[in-house]
Amino acid sequence: MNKAKESGAGSAVSTGLRGVVAASSSIGDVNGEKGELIYQGLNIHDLATKSTFEEVVFLLWNGRLPKRAELDELRKNIAASYELPEPVATLIKTFPADAEPMDALRTAISALSFYDKESRDLSRAASIRVATRLTARFPTTVAAIDRARNGLAPVKPRPDLNIATNFLYMLKDELPDEFDAHVLDVALILQADHELNASTFTARVVAGTLADMYSAVTAALGALSGPLHGGANTAVMKMLIEIGSLDKVEPFIKDALANKKKIMGFGHAVYRTEDPRATHLRRFSKDMGERKGDTKWYEMTAKIEELMKSAKGLLPNVDAYSASTYYVMGIPLDLYTPIFAISRISGWTAHILEQYADNKLIRPRAEYIGPRNVPYVPIDER
Ligand SMILES: CC(C)(COP(=O)(O)OP(=O)(O)OC[C@H]1O[C@@H](n2cnc3c(N)ncnc32)[C@H](O)[C@@H]1OP(=O)(O)O)[C@@H](O)C(=O)NCCC(=O)NCCS
């Protein structure tokens, strides 16, 4: 952290905290130059091709991959917590049908704290149990929100299904295609952690006050909802729909860039080369399109990729191809960010556990640029 302010030596502001190292963490690392992402030392490409989301959850929380019995135990504990406490299931039914799903999710997750007797116990053992309940209940909550706004009763979660399969099952009230469930499982792995991104940093700031995990996660959901962070995937799909067809991509992008508009799904605060998550999602977008006989959205995204690379040297990030992948899977546009949250809850909770284990209040300084010594004018004389 910059010590200049404390020493009175003047301040060097890093706008947006770029380049500032604000925590030591063993959870994940992003090497922007190499395009490398690791979780607890394991390369994301290995995890994306060999692992499961539940294994990654264990890895993020415990710093190593689980043995079979440990994974079985975690799966059992997650499945046992899939169901929502009845008052929260009822609360969801009272939300306005046109509520943004991220707002609904934030409110429901915050309400879950009322029904968790361990929420104020910040010991590691209790916090792992709270994290397990949160991880189990995010998908149930998102599915219940979508069904409630469509006037449908929630689908009871099935403890025999993994998180990805169960989510798609609860969303549509039918067992998903195996490929769809696999793609979602890998998408959850890919989005699980990304070092001190805005929502994770938010979660750590709140946990750093020794507030409970629900408060930290609720705040993180707020940060994730913004279009510059988790909201970008929905924005990508809206843009593709607005463009409409492959032949209109080029004029649209040229016009947008000429007008200094940002193209969602491209560019990254850290990666200067290919975002390794985009590598897998590009493949899924193509495969999913081919399987469902609708490759148009993949082709349009690929064309945008080509244009953005030559015009601005900007590359696709995690959101560019997740949009078309989810769209072709039949997932409503405004659930893309809640799905990101279903994944990222694992990273948030890992960071909160790490923050609790070695806590220091996070309290940076601001460079004051306002006036000083302003005389106080009584109200009737202003
Ligand atoms: C992610 C993001 C916020 C990173 O931003 P950053 O590191 O702060 O980079 P900046 O916003 O300062 O951009 C640097 C330059 O590239 C341009 N740029 C960055 N991303 C761009 C995009 N998606 N479309 C068009 N131009 C872009 C900026 O306009 C700026 O150009 P300038 O130097 O001529 O002003 C930014 O790339 C962005 O807004 N992308 C779109 C949103 C998105 O996909 N977010 C999800 C991230 S996972």
The ligand as an SDF file (V2000), in Angstrom:
LIG
                    3D

 48 50  0  0  0  0  0  0  0  0999 V2000
  -12.7480   -4.0700  -18.4480 C   0  0  0  0  0  0  0  0  0  0  0  0
  -12.4090   -2.6000  -18.5600 C   0  0  0  0  0  0  0  0  0  0  0  0
  -13.2430   -1.7860  -17.5630 C   0  0  0  0  0  0  0  0  0  0  0  0
  -10.9170   -2.4400  -18.2720 C   0  0  0  0  0  0  0  0  0  0  0  0
  -10.6780   -1.1360  -18.3120 O   0  0  0  0  0  0  0  0  0  0  0  0
   -9.2820   -0.4270  -18.0210 P   0  0  0  0  0  0  0  0  0  0  0  0
   -8.1600   -1.3420  -17.8140 O   0  0  0  0  0  0  0  0  0  0  0  0
   -9.5600    0.5630  -16.9650 O   0  0  0  0  0  0  0  0  0  0  0  0
   -9.0150    0.2060  -19.3850 O   0  0  0  0  0  0  0  0  0  0  0  0
   -9.5810    1.5820  -19.8530 P   0  0  0  0  0  0  0  0  0  0  0  0
  -11.0470    1.6230  -19.6330 O   0  0  0  0  0  0  0  0  0  0  0  0
   -8.7450    2.6300  -19.2170 O   0  0  0  0  0  0  0  0  0  0  0  0
   -9.2690    1.5130  -21.3870 O   0  0  0  0  0  0  0  0  0  0  0  0
   -8.0190    1.7470  -21.9960 C   0  0  0  0  0  0  0  0  0  0  0  0
   -8.2880    2.1730  -23.4270 C   0  0  0  0  0  0  0  0  0  0  0  0
   -8.8960    1.1060  -24.1670 O   0  0  0  0  0  0  0  0  0  0  0  0
  -10.2130    1.4660  -24.5460 C   0  0  0  0  0  0  0  0  0  0  0  0
  -11.1060    0.3620  -24.2600 N   0  0  0  0  0  0  0  0  0  0  0  0
  -10.9890   -0.4950  -23.2310 C   0  0  0  0  0  0  0  0  0  0  0  0
  -11.9770   -1.4080  -23.2980 N   0  0  0  0  0  0  0  0  0  0  0  0
  -12.6800   -1.0960  -24.3860 C   0  0  0  0  0  0  0  0  0  0  0  0
  -13.8080   -1.6850  -24.9800 C   0  0  0  0  0  0  0  0  0  0  0  0
  -14.3860   -2.7480  -24.4360 N   0  0  0  0  0  0  0  0  0  0  0  0
  -14.2950   -1.1350  -26.0880 N   0  0  0  0  0  0  0  0  0  0  0  0
  -13.7130   -0.0610  -26.6480 C   0  0  0  0  0  0  0  0  0  0  0  0
  -12.6360    0.5330  -26.1470 N   0  0  0  0  0  0  0  0  0  0  0  0
  -12.1330    0.0290  -25.0270 C   0  0  0  0  0  0  0  0  0  0  0  0
  -10.5730    2.6590  -23.6770 C   0  0  0  0  0  0  0  0  0  0  0  0
  -11.5430    3.4700  -24.2830 O   0  0  0  0  0  0  0  0  0  0  0  0
   -9.2520    3.3260  -23.5230 C   0  0  0  0  0  0  0  0  0  0  0  0
   -8.9790    4.0030  -24.7170 O   0  0  0  0  0  0  0  0  0  0  0  0
   -8.2640    5.4250  -24.6950 P   0  0  0  0  0  0  0  0  0  0  0  0
   -6.9050    5.1670  -24.1050 O   0  0  0  0  0  0  0  0  0  0  0  0
   -8.2570    5.8230  -26.1280 O   0  0  0  0  0  0  0  0  0  0  0  0
   -9.1180    6.2970  -23.8160 O   0  0  0  0  0  0  0  0  0  0  0  0
  -12.6980   -2.0900  -19.9860 C   0  0  0  0  0  0  0  0  0  0  0  0
  -11.9280   -2.8040  -20.9140 O   0  0  0  0  0  0  0  0  0  0  0  0
  -14.1610   -2.1960  -20.3410 C   0  0  0  0  0  0  0  0  0  0  0  0
  -14.9540   -1.3230  -20.0060 O   0  0  0  0  0  0  0  0  0  0  0  0
  -14.5610   -3.2950  -21.0680 N   0  0  0  0  0  0  0  0  0  0  0  0
  -15.9480   -3.4920  -21.3810 C   0  0  0  0  0  0  0  0  0  0  0  0
  -16.6940   -4.0140  -20.1750 C   0  0  0  0  0  0  0  0  0  0  0  0
  -16.4060   -5.4750  -19.8950 C   0  0  0  0  0  0  0  0  0  0  0  0
  -16.3900   -6.2960  -20.7780 O   0  0  0  0  0  0  0  0  0  0  0  0
  -16.2160   -5.7760  -18.6090 N   0  0  0  0  0  0  0  0  0  0  0  0
  -15.9770   -7.1200  -18.1490 C   0  0  0  0  0  0  0  0  0  0  0  0
  -14.5830   -7.2650  -17.6490 C   0  0  0  0  0  0  0  0  0  0  0  0
  -14.2330   -8.9550  -17.2750 S   0  0  0  0  0  0  0  0  0  0  0  0
  1  2  1  0
  2  3  1  0
  2  4  1  0
  2 36  1  0
  4  5  1  0
  5  6  1  0
  6  7  2  0
  6  8  1  0
  6  9  1  0
  9 10  1  0
 10 11  2  0
 10 12  1  0
 10 13  1  0
 13 14  1  0
 14 15  1  0
 15 16  1  0
 15 30  1  0
 16 17  1  0
 17 18  1  0
 17 28  1  0
 18 19  1  0
 18 27  1  0
 19 20  2  0
 20 21  1  0
 21 22  1  0
 21 27  2  0
 22 23  1  0
 22 24  2  0
 24 25  1  0
 25 26  2  0
 26 27  1  0
 28 29  1  0
 28 30  1  0
 30 31  1  0
 31 32  1  0
 32 33  2  0
 32 34  1  0
 32 35  1  0
 36 37  1  0
 36 38  1  0
 38 39  2  0
 38 40  1  0
 40 41  1  0
 41 42  1  0
 42 43  1  0
 43 44  2  0
 43 45  1  0
 45 46  1  0
 46 47  1  0
 47 48  1  0
M  END
$$$$
